[in-house]
Amino acid sequence: MRPGGLDRRAFVAASLALAGCGPVARGQSPQALPPLKSVAPFPVGTAVQAAQLDDPAFAALVVRQVSQLTPEWELKMEYVAQPDGGYRFDAPDKIAAFASAHGQRLFGHTLVWYAQKPDVFVALEGPAFRQAFAAYIAAVVGRYRGRAVGWDVVNEAVAEDGAGWRTSLWSERLGDFEHMRLAFELAHQADPDATLFLNDYNLETNPLKRATFMALAERLLKSGAPLGGLGTQTHVAADIKPGAIKAALEDLASLGLKVRVSEMDVSLARAPELPSPSVDLLGQQGRAYAEAAYVFAKLPAARRADFTFWGLKDSQSWLRRENGADAPLLFDDDGAPKPAASAWEDAVRA
């Protein structure tokens, strides 16, 4: 057992026992499952889109189950930054108002993402580009100052293969490292009380990418950047190897920053290594959710930020666009809890 880690035998036994064996799996009524947020000693969140909140049934599910909301895409530049240089906030304002009305926390996602380069920024260079970059972060973070508890400041900075950082409009115009350090500095100026995160994916399945991610975090800290936490998206498949999520979460926690599971879902369709047709896909899905819940719950309280799912209902998952048969979330198309929801709750309480 490594210092501060979890006993491997206890962890394996718990994850195997918990996956798929909760009240839903035992045949009890789905309504018997308590709300996710009620069993966790940490904030539990979901990503939402503003229009989804117009559905009374879904809105009720969100209010019952979670204590924190993240705009799924309506706080990204693709939505906020307008061609004329202005900003659009109607959808994120709606999500923020919903969260406030129901006593939920708001999390901001995301400020700087390599994949987006609005035309209004592409047209600028030199001091004008830097000024627009600073103005954007100040406007977005400042609008939700005192309401957003934290921000994904830099999203997916590490290259797909883990060997270095991604090239982007931001790195080309402001510098490979400088654009990230500057983004954290500007976000902190706009809201000194918000916790600022570095966020990425495949940290569970690519050790090199995780090592590069950790090295970037350490460099940001050494530069004086106000980095407050690390987010692992945890978009995984049901065939993820046992212990992989545990290794990632414990590595991230070792830097002494807050850690969040920021976008979790567990794809069934992306699990080619699982045999078929006899394999229990839902059981494997429950095992992955249980591992994440168990390990996260055992981290020191001071290290836990929140545990956020990238949606609640399967029908609303981004993975449905990739495969219409995928079912990666805790609730089915009708909003009823699946065995994975029970496994997650049992693991939190283990």
N, C-alpha and C positions, 0 to 999 in steps of 0.2 A: 504494500500500500504506500503510494507516494504521499508526502506531507500534504495535508489538506485534501487528499483524494478520497475516493470511495473504495471500500473493500471489494475486489473484483468478484469473489464468490457470492457475496451478498447481493451485489448489483445484478449479476447474471440470474441468480435465483429469483430475485424480485421481478425483473423484467419478463422472465418467462412465465411466472405465476400470474402477473397482472395483465398481460396482453390478452384482450378479448374475454376476460372472465368476470367483468363487472355485471351490474344488475340487468343491463340490456341483454347481454349474452346469456344470462341465466333465465331469460324469458319473462322477466318482470315488465310491467308497463313502462314505455319510454318516459311517461310523465313522472315516474318515480325517480328519475335521475335528477339530482339537485343541479342548480345552475353552476356552470363552470367557475364563475367568479366566487361562489360561496365556499368552495373547498380549498381555494388557493391562498396562501399567505403572501401573495404578490399580485400586482395588477395583471389582469387577463384581457387581451385585446383582440380586435379583429380589424381587417381592412374593409372599408365600405366605399361605395359610390353614392353620391348625393341622391340620384334618382331612385336607388334601391330603398331609401328611407321613406319613399312615398307609398310603399306597400305596407299596409298596417300589420300584416302577419309577420313580415320580415322585421319591421321596426320593433315589434314586441319581442321577437327572438333576440335581437341585438340588446335590448334593454335588460332582458332576463339573464342573458348569458355572460356578458362582458362588462368590464369597467373602464375600457379604454378604446378609442377609435383612431384609426389611421386612414386618411384619405388614400384610396388605392392608387389613383393617378392624378387627381384633380389639384394636387399641390406640386406637381412636376411642371417643369418649364413648358412642356408641350401644351399645357392648359393655361398657365398663368401669364406667360410672356406673349404679348400681342405684337403683331407686325408694325404697329405705329409707335412701339416703345412703351405702351401702357401695360397695365396689369389687370387680369380678370380674376375676381375672387368670389363670384356668386356661389359656386358649388362648394368650395372649402368653407365659406362662411356658413352655409347651410349645415354642413357636417359639424362645424364647431358649435353652432347654436343648438343642434340636437344633443350633442354631448353635454353641453352646459345645462340644458333643460332636464337631463336625466342623471345628473351627478356623475358623469363619466369624464375621464381624462382625455385630452387630445394630444396626439403625437404627430409631428410634422415630417412628411416624406415627399420629396427629397430636394435638397438645394442644388447640388452639383452632381451630374450624372454624365458619364462619358458619351452615352448613347444619344443625347439630345443636344442640338445646336440650332436654336431658333435663328431665322433669317436676320432678325434685328441685331443679333450679336455677330453673325458672320460678316455683316457689312462694316463692322467697326475694327479699328486697329489701334495699337499704341495706347496712349493715355485715355483716349475715348473708350476703348474696350474695357480697360481696368475700371474706369469710372462707372460704366454701365453695369459691370459685374458687381461692384460694391453697392450700387444703388439698388440692384435687384435683391440682393441678400438682405439689405437693410429694410427694404419695403416688405418683403415676405415675412421675415422673422419678426420684424417690428409690429406687423399687423396683428400677430397672435401672441405678442408679448404678454406674459402673465396668464395665458390660456394654454399654450402648448407646453407640455412638461419637458419635451425634448425634440431633437431634430436629427434625422439622418443627413448630416452635412455633406459628406462625400460618399457616394454610392458606387460600389463595384469598381474600385480603382485598380484592382489587381488583374493582370492579364488572364485570359481563359486558362492557359496552361500553367499559370503560377509563376512564370519566369519574368518577373518585373512588373511594371505598371503599364496600364493602357495609355495609348496616345489618344488625345481628344482635342477638340477646339480649345478647351480651357488650358490644357498642357502646352499646346503650341503657342498660344498668345501670352500666357502668364508664367510658363515654366512648369516642368514636370512635377516638382515638389512644391514650388511656391504657390501654385493655384490652390492646392489643398490647404497648406498652412494659412494662406490668406482667407480662405473661406471660413475656416474655424475662427479666426480672429474677428472677422466681420460679423459672423453669427453671434459670437459672444458679446460684441459691442451692442448689437441690436436687442439681445435679451440675456443679461448676465446670469439669470437664474435657471435658464433652460440647460438640460444636460445634452451635450453634443456628441454624436456618435459617428464612428466609421463603420460602414455596413457592407457586407459582401456575401457571396453565395459559394457553394461547393467547398466550404471550409471543412465539412465533415468527410468528404470523399477524395480530396486532393491535398495531401499533407504538404506538398511544396507550396501550393497556393496559400495554405494556412500559415506557413512559415513566413512567406513574403508579406502577408497581411499583418502578422505580428511585428515583423521588422519595421513596416511602415508606421504602425502605431507607436512603436518605441521611438522612431525618428521624429514623429510629430511631437511627442512628449518632450524629447530633448531640445527641440526647437522652441519650446515654450507655448506651443499651440494648446488652446484650452480643450483638449480632447477629454471627454468625461466617460466615454463608454464604447463598447464594441458590440456590433450586432452581427449575428449569424442568421442568414435568411432561413436556412434549414428547409429549402425546397428539396426533398429527398424522395426516393422511390422505395416501394415496400420491400425490395430486396437488399436494402442497405445492410451492411454487415453489422452484427451486434457489436456494440462497443464503439462504433465510429462516432456517434453523436456524443457519447460520454467523453471521448478523447478531445473532441473539438471544444466542448464547453469548459472542460477543466483547463485546457490550454489558454483559452481566452481569459478565464478568471485569474490565471496566474499573474497577469500584469497589474492586478490590483484595481482595475477599473470596473465600472458597472458593466454587466453583460445582459443582453437581451436576445431572446429567440424572436426574431423580428418579422418573419413571413412564413411560418411553417405550414406546409401541406405535405401529404405523403401520396405520391402518385401510384396508382395500380398499373396504369398503362405503360409506365416507364420502367417496369420491373421485368426485363427479359430474362434475367438469370433464374427466376423462379420457375420450377417445373409446372407443367399443366397437363391435364385439367384438375388433378387431384389436390393441388396446393390450396391452402386456405389463405387466399389473398387478404381478406378482411382481418384475419388473425395476424398476419405479418404486418399489415398496416397498424393494427393496434399495438404490436410490439414496438414499432418505431416511435409512435406517439408516447407510449409508456416510458421508453428509455429517455426521451427528451424531458418528459415531465419529472421523472424520478431524479435524474441527475440535476436538473435545474433547481428543483425544490431542496436538494441537499447542499447547494452552494451556500456560502455564508450570506445572511440576509443583506448585508451591506453591498454584496456584489450583484444582487438580483435587481434588474430594472423592471422588465415586464416580459410576459410570454404572449406573443401575438400570433394569431392564425391569419393566413392570407385568404380570409373569407370564412363563412360559417357553413353555407349550403353548397352542396356539390354543383347544383345547377348554375351557380354564379361564379364558379372558379375559372380563372384564366386558362387553366389546363384543358377545359372543355373545348377551347378553340383549336387545340392541338389534336385532341382525340375526344369525340363526343361521348364515348363510353367511359371515360375516366371518372373516378369518384374519390377525390383526394382529401375531402374535408371530414369534419366530425359529424355533420348533419346531412341527411339525404336531401333529395330534391324537394321534399315536402316539409323540410325543417325538423324531421324526427331524428333523435340521436342515434348514431350507429355504434357498434361495439367499440370503435376507437375512442368514442367520447367517454364511455365507461372505463376503458383501460387507462386513459389519460387521468381521469379523476382518481381512480384507485392508486395510480402511481404517485400522484401528488401527495396523497395521504399516507403512503407507505412508511 
